[in-house]
Amino acid sequence: MRGYNSLLSLLLLFTLTGCIGGGSGGSDDATVEQENQNDDSDHVLGDCEIPLPPEVRQYTLDSPLPNSFDRDRTDDTTEADITRFHVAVMLPERCAEDRFPVVIESHGYSGSLDSEIDEDGSVAADTPHFPAIDELFATLPRHGYVGVSFDERGHGNSTPQNGGGYARIIAPRAETQDARYLLDWLYEQAPSLHIERQEDSGVARDINAGLIGYSYGGGYQFGLSQLDDRIDTIVPNGTWHSLLYSLLPGDAVKRSFTGLLCLLAETGNTVNTPAVARMCELMGPASLQANLIRTRADLIGAMEADGYTEAEVVELFDRHTRHLQRSAEQGQPWCQPGELGCSSNGDAFVPRSVPTLLLQQPGRAVQPDRCLLELGLLQAGCGRGCAGVDSVYRRRTHEPVGQSGRGQCQLWWPDRHRPDPELVRFSPQGRGVRRLSEHSIGMHFRG
C-alpha cells in the first residue's frame, strides 16, 4: 500500500497537457506520437514490424551495505552483511534497438514500490494530490520511458525479515548508497532493459536518468542527485529541506505530525531503525507518554533514559539537504572516509547543479483542477520532449501565462544567488531549463 501524508503535502498534481492524455490541443493519438519522437531523429519508438509489448519485470538486488547500522540494538537473527531490496522495472513498447531514458521513483513513508503500467497513458484531471504522482509514473512507459520503482530499506518487501534493511529515514550513508547501487545495476543491465547509456558524458557508468517521488520519495532525490553525477533531473514533491525543523520547529514537538508518521509506520508495517522505533513508542498515537513530550529537551530526555544520545537522535533527521549545504559552506566533506557507507574521498563537498522542479500550493485547500501542469522539466532533463510545447509560468502570481483559469500552482526554486525574474520558461527542448542549472537549486530550497 501507499502512504499518503496530508500534513506533509504541498499541492501536487501533474497532467501532461499536450504530451500525455488529458491535455488540450490535439487527439491522444497525435500527442502520443509527438511524445515518442526523438529530439534529434525521425525514429518513432516501437517502429518495427512486431514490437514487444509493455512489460513489468521484478528483480531482487543485494546492496553491499549491511542491513543494520545499529547491530548493538537490532535482532541478531535478522542482521546481514548485505541489504536486499526489491525493484520493479516497467518497460515501454519497444523494438530490439530502442533505448529509452529511465525515470526512477521511490515511494512515500510507509509505502512500497509501484509495479503497474497505466492502460491508456493519461492522468485524470480530477486525481488529487499524491495519487496523481503515482498515476503519472504509471503512464511513463506509454510515452517512451523506462520506469523503475523500488522499496526503500524497511519498506514493502525490503524488511529485515526478508533480508532487507532497517529504515534510516533516507540516510546518505544508507538509503542513498542503496540507490547508487541501483544506478550501477541499471547501467550494467541497460542493454536488456533498453535503457539509454550516456557513454560520452564524461561521467562513469552514466545513464539518462531522472527521479520522481513525493514525501519520503521526494527526500531521497536531493541526496542522490547531489552525491551521484548520473542524475540528470529531479522532480521532488511535498518533501523536506530540514526534516529536523519539520519535526521540531522552534524546538517544539509537532505532535500531530510525528503521531501521524508513527501511525503510518505501524499500519504500513515499516521497520524503523531502533532509535526511530523508540521515538514512535514514546510519541505515537497509542502512547500515554506522548502528551508529556512537548519540547526537544523532553524528547532527548526520554530518549537518553533508554541509552540514546542527543547526537544519535539528531543525526537521523539532520543529515539531508541542510547537512550537505552546511558541509559546502564550511568546506568540509559530507562524511568521513572510513565511516560505514561513506562515499566521500575526504575532499570538501561541492554541490552540483541539477534541473529541479518543486511543486507546492501553500495555504490552500486541494483543488486539482487549479493545478494543471506539463512535466516539461522531466522531459527536458531526460533528453526527450514534446515538440512545440513551451510552458511559461509567472513567478510571483504563479499563473500560467495564456492559460486563464488554471493558475495558482506554485513552482518554487528559490536561489539566493540570482535575481528573482518575473518569468521563467520551461522548454521541453531544454533551452529554458538549462537556465535553472546555474546554481544548485535544491540546496537552497526552504521547505
LOKEBA-944451 format. One record per residue (C-alpha): residue in one letter; x, y, z. Coordinates in nm, 2 decimals. Layout:
<rs>
 residuo      u      v      w
       A      X      Y      Z
...
</rs>
This chain:
<rs>
 residuo      u      v      w
       M   0.00   0.00   0.00
       R   0.10   0.36  -0.04
       G   0.14   0.61   0.24
       Y  -0.04   0.94   0.18
       N   0.05   1.21   0.43
       S  -0.17   1.51   0.41
       L   0.04   1.70   0.67
       L   0.35   1.68   0.45
       S   0.17   1.78   0.14
       L   0.21   2.07  -0.09
       L  -0.05   2.06  -0.36
       L   0.08   1.82  -0.62
       L  -0.10   1.74  -0.95
       F   0.06   1.66  -1.28
       T  -0.12   1.63  -1.61
       L   0.09   1.62  -1.92
       T  -0.12   1.85  -2.13
       G  -0.04   1.83  -2.49
       C   0.20   1.55  -2.43
       I   0.02   1.28  -2.23
       G  -0.36   1.24  -2.24
       G  -0.59   1.48  -2.06
       G  -0.45   1.79  -2.23
       S  -0.58   2.02  -2.49
       G  -0.46   2.07  -2.85
       G  -0.50   1.75  -3.05
       S  -0.61   1.39  -3.01
       D  -0.45   1.14  -2.77
       D  -0.30   0.95  -3.07
       A  -0.14   1.27  -3.21
       T   0.01   1.37  -2.87
       V   0.15   1.02  -2.80
       E   0.31   1.01  -3.14
       Q   0.46   1.35  -3.08
       E   0.60   1.24  -2.74
       N   0.75   0.94  -2.90
       Q   0.95   1.15  -3.14
       N   1.32   1.16  -3.05
       D   1.45   1.51  -3.04
       D   1.73   1.45  -3.29
       S   1.59   1.19  -3.52
       D   1.27   1.09  -3.70
       H   1.27   0.74  -3.54
       V   0.94   0.65  -3.38
       L   0.97   0.43  -3.07
       G   0.85   0.08  -3.13
       D   0.87   0.13  -3.51
       C   0.94  -0.22  -3.61
       E   0.73  -0.50  -3.76
       I   0.64  -0.66  -3.44
       P   0.74  -0.45  -3.13
       L   0.75  -0.61  -2.79
       P   0.45  -0.51  -2.57
       P   0.49  -0.31  -2.25
       E   0.61  -0.53  -1.97
       V   0.68  -0.53  -1.59
       R   0.98  -0.72  -1.46
       Q   1.05  -0.78  -1.09
       Y   1.40  -0.81  -0.95
       T   1.57  -0.86  -0.62
       L   1.90  -0.67  -0.56
       D   2.16  -0.70  -0.29
       S   2.32  -0.38  -0.18
       P   2.67  -0.44  -0.05
       L   2.60  -0.24   0.27
       P   2.48  -0.42   0.59
       N   2.11  -0.41   0.66
       S   2.16  -0.27   1.01
       F   2.38   0.02   1.12
       D   2.29  -0.04   1.48
       R   2.39  -0.40   1.55
       D   2.41  -0.35   1.92
       R   2.04  -0.28   1.92
       T   1.89  -0.49   1.64
       D   1.79  -0.86   1.64
       D   2.09  -1.08   1.56
       T   1.87  -1.32   1.37
       T   1.77  -1.05   1.11
       E   2.12  -0.89   1.07
       A   2.30  -0.94   0.74
       D   2.61  -0.81   0.57
       I   2.41  -0.71   0.27
       T   2.07  -0.53   0.22
       R   1.82  -0.70  -0.01
       F   1.57  -0.47  -0.18
       H   1.30  -0.52  -0.44
       V   1.28  -0.34  -0.78
       A   1.01  -0.32  -1.04
       V   1.11  -0.22  -1.40
       M   0.83  -0.11  -1.63
       L   0.93  -0.13  -2.00
       P   0.76   0.05  -2.28
       E   0.66  -0.10  -2.62
       R   0.99  -0.15  -2.79
       C   1.20  -0.28  -3.07
       A   1.53  -0.46  -3.03
       E   1.75  -0.15  -3.08
       D   1.53   0.10  -2.89
       R   1.69   0.28  -2.59
       F   1.50   0.50  -2.35
       P   1.55   0.74  -2.06
       V   1.48   0.59  -1.72
       V   1.27   0.76  -1.45
       I   1.33   0.62  -1.10
       E   1.05   0.66  -0.85
       S   1.05   0.59  -0.48
       H   0.75   0.57  -0.25
       G   0.62   0.78   0.04
       Y   0.69   0.69   0.40
       S   0.53   0.36   0.49
       G   0.47   0.29   0.12
       S   0.61   0.04  -0.13
       L   0.71   0.02  -0.49
       D   0.48   0.07  -0.79
       S   0.46  -0.21  -1.05
       E   0.16  -0.14  -1.27
       I   0.16   0.03  -1.61
       D  -0.13   0.26  -1.68
       E  -0.37   0.13  -1.95
       D  -0.43   0.45  -2.15
       G  -0.12   0.66  -2.07
       S  -0.32   0.95  -1.92
       V  -0.36   1.11  -1.58
       A  -0.72   1.20  -1.48
       A  -0.75   1.58  -1.42
       D  -0.95   1.52  -1.10
       T  -0.70   1.29  -0.94
       P  -0.59   1.48  -0.63
       H  -0.25   1.53  -0.46
       F   0.00   1.24  -0.42
       P  -0.21   0.98  -0.60
       A  -0.17   1.19  -0.92
       I   0.21   1.14  -0.89
       D   0.15   0.76  -0.87
       E  -0.07   0.78  -1.18
       L   0.18   0.99  -1.36
       F   0.46   0.75  -1.30
       A   0.24   0.46  -1.42
       T   0.19   0.64  -1.76
       L   0.55   0.70  -1.84
       P   0.61   0.36  -2.02
       R   0.33   0.46  -2.26
       H   0.54   0.76  -2.36
       G   0.89   0.64  -2.42
       Y   1.04   0.60  -2.07
       V   1.16   0.30  -1.87
       G   1.00   0.33  -1.52
       V   1.19   0.19  -1.22
       S   1.04   0.17  -0.87
       F   1.20   0.02  -0.56
       D   1.13  -0.05  -0.19
       E   1.35   0.16   0.04
       R   1.50   0.00   0.35
       G   1.24  -0.11   0.60
       H   0.95  -0.08   0.35
       G   0.74  -0.31   0.14
       N   0.92  -0.64   0.09
       S   1.26  -0.49   0.18
       T   1.24  -0.55   0.55
       P   1.49  -0.73   0.78
       Q   1.27  -1.04   0.79
       N   1.32  -1.07   0.42
       G   1.69  -0.97   0.41
       G   1.61  -0.61   0.38
       G   1.72  -0.32   0.60
       Y   1.60  -0.10   0.88
       A   1.46   0.23   0.77
       R   1.71   0.51   0.85
       I   1.50   0.80   0.71
       I   1.69   0.84   0.38
       A   2.03   0.85   0.54
       P   2.31   0.95   0.29
       R   2.52   0.66   0.41
       A   2.24   0.40   0.39
       E   1.94   0.46   0.16
       T   2.13   0.69  -0.07
       Q   2.41   0.44  -0.12
       D   2.15   0.17  -0.19
       A   2.01   0.39  -0.47
       R   2.36   0.44  -0.61
       Y   2.40   0.07  -0.62
       L   2.07   0.06  -0.81
       L   2.21   0.30  -1.07
       D   2.52   0.08  -1.11
       W   2.29  -0.22  -1.17
       L   2.08  -0.03  -1.42
       Y   2.39   0.06  -1.61
       E   2.50  -0.30  -1.62
       Q   2.16  -0.42  -1.73
       A   2.10  -0.13  -1.97
       P   2.10  -0.34  -2.29
       S   1.84  -0.59  -2.17
       L   1.63  -0.32  -2.01
       H   1.65  -0.09  -2.31
       I   1.79   0.19  -2.10
       E   1.99   0.47  -2.27
       R   2.35   0.48  -2.17
       Q   2.55   0.81  -2.20
       E   2.90   0.70  -2.28
       D   3.02   1.04  -2.39
       S   2.91   1.24  -2.09
       G   3.24   1.22  -1.90
       V   3.06   1.06  -1.61
       A   3.14   0.70  -1.53
       R   2.87   0.43  -1.59
       D   2.63   0.70  -1.69
       I   2.27   0.65  -1.80
       N   2.00   0.90  -1.89
       A   1.81   0.92  -1.56
       G   1.56   1.14  -1.38
       L   1.40   1.10  -1.04
       I   1.04   1.15  -0.92
       G   0.85   1.09  -0.60
       Y   0.67   1.26  -0.31
       S   0.72   1.29   0.06
       Y   0.98   1.02   0.16
       G   1.02   0.96  -0.22
       G   1.10   1.33  -0.26
       G   1.35   1.33   0.01
       Y   1.56   1.06  -0.15
       Q   1.61   1.27  -0.46
       F   1.82   1.56  -0.31
       G   2.09   1.34  -0.16
       L   2.11   1.11  -0.46
       S   2.13   1.39  -0.71
       Q   2.40   1.57  -0.51
       L   2.61   1.26  -0.44
       D   2.58   1.09  -0.79
       D   2.66   1.28  -1.11
       R   2.44   1.04  -1.31
       I   2.12   1.21  -1.21
       D   2.01   1.45  -1.49
       T   1.69   1.60  -1.34
       I   1.47   1.56  -1.03
       V   1.10   1.62  -0.95
       P   1.06   1.61  -0.57
       N   0.71   1.67  -0.43
       G   0.59   1.75  -0.08
       T   0.92   1.68   0.08
       W   1.15   1.84   0.33
       H   1.45   2.07   0.34
       S   1.52   2.03   0.71
       L   1.34   1.73   0.85
       L   1.47   1.82   1.20
       Y   1.29   2.16   1.16
       S   0.98   1.99   1.03
       L   0.96   1.77   1.34
       L   1.08   2.02   1.59
       P   1.00   2.38   1.47
       G   1.14   2.62   1.73
       D   1.24   2.31   1.94
       A   0.87   2.24   1.99
       V   0.75   1.89   1.91
       K   0.50   1.89   1.63
       R   0.29   1.62   1.79
       S   0.02   1.58   1.52
       F   0.29   1.53   1.26
       T   0.50   1.29   1.45
       G   0.19   1.10   1.56
       L   0.07   1.06   1.21
       L   0.41   0.94   1.08
       C   0.43   0.68   1.35
       L   0.07   0.57   1.27
       L   0.17   0.53   0.90
       A   0.47   0.33   1.00
       E   0.26   0.10   1.21
       T  -0.02   0.05   0.95
       G   0.23   0.02   0.67
       N   0.45  -0.24   0.86
       T   0.75  -0.02   0.82
       V   1.06  -0.15   1.02
       N   1.25   0.15   1.15
       T   1.60   0.16   1.29
       P   1.58   0.12   1.67
       A   1.61   0.49   1.76
       V   1.32   0.59   1.53
       A   1.12   0.29   1.66
       R   1.17   0.40   2.02
       M   1.06   0.76   1.93
       C   0.74   0.62   1.79
       E   0.68   0.42   2.11
       L   0.72   0.74   2.30
       M   0.52   0.98   2.07
       G   0.29   0.75   1.87
       P  -0.09   0.78   1.89
       A  -0.11   0.49   2.14
       S   0.15   0.63   2.38
       L   0.02   0.77   2.71
       Q   0.35   0.95   2.75
       A   0.31   1.14   2.42
       N   0.14   1.44   2.58
       L   0.43   1.49   2.82
       I   0.69   1.52   2.54
       R   0.64   1.88   2.41
       T   0.99   2.01   2.35
       R   1.32   1.90   2.21
       A   1.45   1.88   2.57
       D   1.16   1.65   2.67
       L   1.23   1.42   2.37
       I   1.60   1.40   2.42
       G   1.55   1.34   2.79
       A   1.31   1.05   2.72
       M   1.55   0.90   2.46
       E   1.85   0.94   2.69
       A   1.67   0.74   2.95
       D   1.68   0.45   2.71
       G   2.05   0.49   2.63
       Y   2.03   0.71   2.32
       T   2.24   1.02   2.29
       E   2.12   1.35   2.15
       A   2.37   1.32   1.87
       E   2.23   0.99   1.77
       V   1.88   1.12   1.76
       V   1.96   1.45   1.58
       E   2.17   1.28   1.31
       L   1.88   1.07   1.18
       F   1.68   1.39   1.10
       D   1.96   1.63   1.01
       R   2.17   1.45   0.76
       H   1.99   1.56   0.45
       T   1.99   1.87   0.24
       R   2.08   2.11   0.53
       H   2.38   1.89   0.62
       L   2.51   1.89   0.26
       Q   2.46   2.27   0.25
       R   2.65   2.32   0.57
       S   2.93   2.09   0.45
       A   2.96   2.30   0.14
       E   2.96   2.63   0.33
       Q   3.22   2.51   0.57
       G   3.44   2.35   0.31
       Q   3.41   2.00   0.48
       P   3.35   1.66   0.34
       W   2.99   1.54   0.38
       C   3.12   1.23   0.57
       Q   3.45   1.10   0.69
       P   3.62   0.83   0.47
       G   3.61   0.50   0.65
       E   3.27   0.55   0.80
       L   3.02   0.28   0.71
       G   2.85   0.39   0.39
       C   3.07   0.70   0.33
       S   3.14   0.76  -0.04
       S   3.34   1.08   0.01
       N   3.71   1.08  -0.07
       G   3.77   1.34   0.20
       D   3.75   1.65  -0.02
       A   3.52   1.93   0.07
       F   3.17   1.87  -0.06
       V   3.08   2.07  -0.37
       P   2.71   2.09  -0.46
       R   2.62   2.02  -0.82
       S   2.36   2.19  -1.03
       V   2.06   1.97  -1.11
       P   1.75   2.09  -1.31
       T   1.48   2.07  -1.04
       L   1.10   2.11  -1.03
       L   0.95   2.17  -0.69
       L   0.57   2.19  -0.66
       Q   0.36   2.33  -0.39
       Q   0.04   2.52  -0.32
       P   0.07   2.66   0.03
       G  -0.22   2.78   0.23
       R  -0.49   2.64   0.01
       A  -0.73   2.35   0.00
       V  -0.65   2.08  -0.25
       Q  -0.82   2.19  -0.58
       P  -0.69   1.96  -0.85
       D  -0.85   2.15  -1.14
       R  -0.65   2.46  -1.04
       C  -0.31   2.29  -1.07
       L  -0.27   2.16  -1.43
       L   0.10   2.12  -1.53
       E   0.31   1.99  -1.80
       L   0.61   1.78  -1.70
       G   0.84   1.96  -1.94
       L   1.13   1.97  -1.69
       L   1.15   1.60  -1.65
       Q   1.12   1.55  -2.03
       A   1.39   1.81  -2.10
       G   1.62   1.67  -1.83
       C   1.59   1.32  -1.98
       G   1.65   1.45  -2.34
       R   1.30   1.38  -2.46
       G   1.01   1.62  -2.50
       C   0.70   1.73  -2.69
       A   0.78   1.93  -3.00
       G   0.64   2.28  -3.00
       V   0.53   2.30  -2.64
       D   0.65   2.58  -2.41
       S   0.51   2.64  -2.07
       V   0.56   2.98  -1.91
       Y   0.47   3.05  -1.55
       R   0.46   3.38  -1.38
       R   0.70   3.37  -1.08
       R   0.51   3.59  -0.84
       T   0.15   3.52  -0.92
       H   0.22   3.16  -1.03
       E  -0.04   3.18  -1.30
       P   0.04   3.02  -1.63
       V   0.06   3.29  -1.90
       G  -0.21   3.24  -2.16
       Q  -0.39   2.98  -1.96
       S  -0.67   3.17  -1.80
       G  -0.83   3.00  -1.50
       R  -0.56   2.74  -1.44
       G  -0.34   2.94  -1.21
       Q  -0.23   2.92  -0.85
       C   0.01   2.63  -0.89
       Q   0.34   2.75  -0.75
       L   0.67   2.65  -0.90
       W   0.93   2.73  -0.63
       W   1.31   2.72  -0.69
       P   1.45   2.99  -0.45
       D   1.81   3.08  -0.53
       R   1.97   3.34  -0.31
       H   2.25   3.40  -0.57
       R   2.04   3.54  -0.85
       P   1.77   3.80  -0.90
       D   1.41   3.69  -0.89
       P   1.29   3.70  -1.25
       E   0.93   3.78  -1.34
       L   0.91   3.50  -1.59
       V   1.09   3.16  -1.61
       R   1.04   2.95  -1.91
       F   1.03   2.57  -1.91
       S   1.11   2.44  -2.26
       P   1.07   2.07  -2.34
       Q   1.37   2.10  -2.57
       G   1.58   2.20  -2.27
       R   1.67   2.56  -2.37
       G   1.49   2.73  -2.08
       V   1.55   2.45  -1.83
       R   1.93   2.49  -1.85
       R   1.89   2.84  -1.71
       L   1.78   2.68  -1.39
       S   2.11   2.48  -1.37
       E   2.35   2.77  -1.30
       H   2.33   2.71  -0.92
       S   2.24   2.42  -0.70
       I   1.87   2.49  -0.68
       G   1.79   2.20  -0.45
       M   2.05   2.31  -0.19
       H   1.86   2.64  -0.14
       F   1.51   2.51  -0.11
       R   1.35   2.63   0.21
       G   1.07   2.38   0.28
</rs>
